[in-house]
Amino acid sequence: MAYTAEISRTNPSCFLFVIDQSGSMSDNYVSVGKPKSEALADVINRMLQQLVIKCAKSEGVRDYYHVGVLGYGANGVKPAFGGALSNKKLVPISEIADNPARIEERTKKVSDGAGGLVDTSIKFPIWFDPTASGGTPMTEAFKQANSIIEDWLSSNPHCFPPVVIHITDGESTDGDPTQEMNRLTRQSSNDGNVILFNLHTNARSTNAISFPGPETTLPDQYAEKLFNGASSLPSFMRNVAAHEFGLSLSDGAKAFVLNGDIDLIITAIEIGTRPSLQLR
């Protein structure tokens, strides 16, 4: 069966986040009153921190994963890490642990032990900063993602297949990305094909659709392109969706969200990063 390879230091896997940084990402999510770009940056930084924690052992952080973030917008397409990791495409998780661009003090509400909540200060590492300007060169973003994943697979042919998580709120402004999406999902290790999540987000989350099957009616051609380009969810991800998030998904459910608010995008990312359960 595919998607069963154990992930180890000698056989790591990778995650690649591809993030829309166009001007419309400055619109506020209604539910949180924060620009989409800022809310998603918080999500990505928190996910990086969680991956570091999952890979941490007594002797240090084990390199079970290499992780990259590509941003696309006014400045074209480029790696989006800040600080010492700038311009790096895929980075071992131990190197991510050692090189946040900075550490911020954030306030978090925690239980006071008596049924209430109190504010407490926490340290929040930042690797990826929000940006929102310009157009949406999605086709070029997928082209560069293909190059990164192709290089990874040539060096790691036996790996648990890479997961690419693409988040956008708009249509491509540099042509039809279908060919590049299809090229990406045809790439494979000997354990299975690359898994592509296409997550479309919306400030107001009207008429949201999540992980639909092939019988779903979509509102327009653009949504259909993202739906068709996304991978079918492997069975282990559907099981995660069911057991951890209470979602009953069909066998043909796609790794696709339309008009998702920030909470739905977080759920999709949580499902997409579950290869971390395969760690050895």
C-alpha positions as CSV (number, residue, x, y, z in Angstrom):
1,M,0.0,0.0,0.0
2,A,1.1,3.6,-0.6
3,Y,1.7,6.1,2.1
4,T,3.1,3.6,4.6
5,A,6.8,4.4,4.6
6,E,8.2,5.2,8.0
7,I,9.7,8.6,8.4
8,S,13.2,8.6,10.0
9,R,16.4,10.6,10.0
10,T,17.7,8.3,7.3
11,N,14.5,8.5,5.3
12,P,13.0,11.9,5.9
13,S,10.0,13.5,4.2
14,C,9.1,17.1,3.4
15,F,6.3,19.7,3.6
16,L,6.2,22.6,1.2
17,F,3.8,25.5,1.9
18,V,2.9,27.7,-1.1
19,I,1.3,30.9,0.1
20,D,-0.6,33.6,-1.9
21,Q,0.8,37.0,-0.9
22,S,-1.2,39.1,-3.3
23,G,-2.9,42.4,-2.4
24,S,-6.2,40.9,-1.6
25,M,-4.6,39.0,1.3
26,S,-4.7,42.3,3.2
27,D,-8.5,41.9,3.6
28,N,-9.6,41.1,7.1
29,Y,-11.1,37.8,8.2
30,V,-14.5,38.7,9.6
31,S,-14.2,36.1,12.3
32,V,-11.0,37.3,13.8
33,G,-10.7,40.9,12.6
34,K,-7.2,40.4,11.3
35,P,-5.8,40.5,7.7
36,K,-5.7,37.1,6.0
37,S,-2.0,37.5,5.5
38,E,-1.3,38.0,9.2
39,A,-3.6,35.3,10.4
40,L,-2.1,32.8,8.0
41,A,1.4,33.8,9.0
42,D,0.5,33.1,12.6
43,V,-0.8,29.7,11.5
44,I,2.3,28.8,9.5
45,N,4.6,29.9,12.3
46,R,2.7,27.9,14.9
47,M,2.8,24.8,12.6
48,L,6.5,25.2,12.2
49,Q,6.8,25.3,16.0
50,Q,4.6,22.2,16.4
51,L,6.8,20.3,13.9
52,V,9.9,21.3,15.8
53,I,8.3,20.0,19.0
54,K,7.2,16.7,17.4
55,C,10.8,16.1,16.1
56,A,12.4,17.0,19.4
57,K,14.1,14.2,21.4
58,S,16.4,14.2,24.4
59,E,19.5,14.6,22.3
60,G,18.0,17.4,20.1
61,V,15.7,18.0,17.1
62,R,15.8,15.0,14.7
63,D,15.6,15.8,11.0
64,Y,12.5,13.8,10.2
65,Y,11.4,16.6,7.9
66,H,12.7,19.3,5.5
67,V,10.2,22.2,5.3
68,G,9.9,25.1,2.9
69,V,7.6,28.1,2.4
70,L,7.2,29.7,-1.0
71,G,5.4,33.1,-1.2
72,Y,4.0,34.6,-4.4
73,G,2.8,38.1,-5.1
74,A,4.2,41.5,-6.1
75,N,7.8,40.3,-5.8
76,G,7.1,37.2,-8.0
77,V,7.8,33.8,-6.4
78,K,10.5,33.3,-3.8
79,P,11.3,31.4,-0.6
80,A,9.6,33.2,2.2
81,F,11.6,32.4,5.3
82,G,13.2,35.4,7.1
83,G,16.4,35.9,9.0
84,A,19.2,33.4,8.5
85,L,17.0,31.1,6.5
86,S,16.2,33.7,3.8
87,N,16.3,32.4,0.2
88,K,16.4,28.7,1.4
89,K,13.9,26.5,-0.4
90,L,13.8,23.4,1.9
91,V,15.3,23.5,5.4
92,P,15.9,20.6,7.8
93,I,13.6,20.9,10.8
94,S,16.6,21.2,13.2
95,E,17.9,24.2,11.2
96,I,14.4,25.8,11.5
97,A,14.5,25.1,15.3
98,D,17.8,26.9,15.6
99,N,17.1,29.9,13.3
100,P,13.8,31.8,13.9
101,A,14.1,35.3,12.5
102,R,13.0,36.6,15.9
103,I,11.1,35.7,19.1
104,E,8.0,37.8,19.9
105,E,6.2,38.1,23.2
106,R,2.5,37.2,22.7
107,T,-0.4,37.1,25.1
108,K,-2.4,33.9,25.5
109,K,-5.4,33.1,27.6
110,V,-5.0,30.1,29.9
111,S,-7.2,28.5,32.6
112,D,-6.9,30.0,36.1
113,G,-7.9,26.7,37.6
114,A,-11.2,28.0,38.9
115,G,-13.2,28.0,35.7
116,G,-11.9,31.4,34.4
117,L,-9.2,32.6,32.0
118,V,-6.2,34.8,32.6
119,D,-3.7,36.3,30.2
120,T,-0.2,35.0,30.2
121,S,2.9,36.0,28.2
122,I,4.4,33.4,25.9
123,K,7.3,33.4,23.5
124,F,6.3,33.0,19.9
125,P,9.0,32.2,17.3
126,I,8.7,33.9,13.9
127,W,10.1,32.4,10.7
128,F,7.6,33.7,8.2
129,D,6.2,37.3,8.0
130,P,3.0,38.4,6.4
131,T,3.0,40.2,3.0
132,A,0.1,41.3,0.8
133,S,0.6,43.2,-2.4
134,G,0.5,42.8,-6.2
135,G,-0.9,40.1,-8.4
136,T,-1.3,36.3,-8.1
137,P,1.4,34.5,-10.1
138,M,0.1,31.1,-9.2
139,T,1.3,29.2,-12.3
140,E,4.9,30.3,-11.6
141,A,4.5,29.3,-8.0
142,F,3.5,25.8,-9.0
143,K,6.3,25.7,-11.5
144,Q,8.9,26.5,-8.8
145,A,7.2,24.0,-6.4
146,N,7.6,21.4,-9.0
147,S,11.3,22.1,-9.3
148,I,11.8,22.0,-5.5
149,I,9.9,18.7,-5.1
150,E,11.6,17.1,-8.1
151,D,15.0,17.9,-6.6
152,W,13.9,16.5,-3.2
153,L,12.6,13.2,-4.7
154,S,15.7,12.7,-6.8
155,S,17.7,12.6,-3.5
156,N,15.0,10.8,-1.4
157,P,13.3,8.3,-3.7
158,H,12.1,6.0,-0.9
159,C,10.5,8.8,1.3
160,F,7.0,9.2,2.5
161,P,5.7,11.3,-0.3
162,P,6.0,15.1,0.1
163,V,2.9,17.1,1.0
164,V,2.4,20.5,-0.7
165,I,-0.1,22.8,1.0
166,H,-1.2,25.7,-1.2
167,I,-3.3,28.5,0.2
168,T,-4.8,31.3,-1.9
169,D,-7.8,33.7,-2.0
170,G,-7.9,34.5,-5.7
171,E,-7.4,33.5,-9.3
172,S,-4.1,33.1,-11.1
173,T,-2.9,36.2,-12.9
174,D,-0.2,34.5,-14.9
175,G,-2.2,31.9,-16.9
176,D,-3.8,28.5,-16.2
177,P,-1.9,26.6,-13.4
178,T,-3.6,23.3,-14.3
179,Q,-0.6,21.8,-16.2
180,E,1.8,22.6,-13.3
181,M,-0.6,21.2,-10.7
182,N,-1.0,18.0,-12.6
183,R,2.7,17.7,-13.1
184,L,3.2,18.1,-9.3
185,T,0.7,15.4,-8.4
186,R,2.2,13.0,-10.9
187,Q,5.6,13.2,-9.1
188,S,6.1,10.4,-6.7
189,S,8.5,8.4,-4.5
190,N,8.2,4.6,-4.5
191,D,5.7,5.0,-1.6
192,G,3.1,7.1,-3.5
193,N,2.4,10.4,-5.3
194,V,2.9,13.9,-4.0
195,I,-0.2,15.1,-2.0
196,L,-1.4,18.5,-3.0
197,F,-3.8,20.5,-0.9
198,N,-5.5,23.4,-2.6
199,L,-7.0,25.6,0.1
200,H,-9.1,28.6,-1.0
201,T,-9.8,31.1,1.7
202,N,-12.4,33.9,2.0
203,A,-12.7,36.8,4.4
204,R,-16.4,36.1,5.0
205,S,-16.4,32.3,4.5
206,T,-19.7,32.4,2.5
207,N,-20.8,29.0,1.1
208,A,-17.7,27.2,2.3
209,I,-17.0,23.7,0.8
210,S,-14.6,21.3,2.4
211,F,-13.0,18.1,1.2
212,P,-15.8,17.4,-1.4
213,G,-16.1,14.3,-3.5
214,P,-16.4,14.1,-7.3
215,E,-20.2,14.6,-7.2
216,T,-19.9,18.1,-5.8
217,T,-21.2,21.0,-7.8
218,L,-18.8,24.0,-7.7
219,P,-19.7,27.6,-8.4
220,D,-17.3,28.5,-11.2
221,Q,-14.5,27.3,-13.5
222,Y,-11.8,28.7,-11.2
223,A,-13.0,26.6,-8.3
224,E,-13.2,23.5,-10.6
225,K,-9.5,24.0,-11.6
226,L,-8.4,24.0,-7.9
227,F,-10.6,21.1,-7.2
228,N,-9.4,19.1,-10.1
229,G,-5.7,19.9,-9.3
230,A,-5.9,18.8,-5.7
231,S,-5.1,15.3,-4.7
232,S,-7.6,12.7,-3.4
233,L,-7.1,12.4,0.3
234,P,-5.3,9.1,1.2
235,S,-7.2,6.9,3.6
236,F,-5.1,7.7,6.6
237,M,-5.9,11.4,6.2
238,R,-9.6,10.6,5.9
239,N,-9.3,8.6,9.1
240,V,-7.6,11.6,10.8
241,A,-10.5,13.8,9.6
242,A,-13.0,11.4,11.0
243,H,-11.4,10.5,14.4
244,E,-9.9,13.9,15.3
245,F,-12.3,16.4,13.6
246,G,-15.6,14.5,13.3
247,L,-15.7,14.7,9.5
248,S,-17.2,11.9,7.5
249,L,-15.5,12.0,4.1
250,S,-16.2,9.9,1.0
251,D,-13.5,7.7,-0.5
252,G,-13.1,10.2,-3.3
253,A,-12.8,13.3,-1.0
254,K,-10.4,15.9,-2.3
255,A,-7.7,17.8,-0.5
256,F,-9.6,21.0,-1.4
257,V,-11.4,23.8,0.5
258,L,-13.4,26.6,-1.1
259,N,-14.2,29.9,0.8
260,G,-12.7,28.6,4.0
261,D,-12.4,30.8,7.0
262,I,-9.2,30.7,9.2
263,D,-10.6,27.8,11.3
264,L,-11.3,25.6,8.3
265,I,-7.9,26.4,6.8
266,I,-6.3,25.4,10.2
267,T,-8.2,22.1,10.1
268,A,-7.1,21.3,6.6
269,I,-3.4,22.1,7.5
270,E,-3.7,19.8,10.6
271,I,-5.0,17.0,8.4
272,G,-2.3,17.6,5.8
273,T,0.5,17.5,8.2
274,R,-0.5,14.2,9.8
275,P,2.4,12.2,8.2
276,S,4.1,13.3,11.4
277,L,2.3,10.3,13.0
278,Q,4.6,8.1,10.9
279,L,7.8,9.2,12.8
280,R,10.2,6.6,14.0
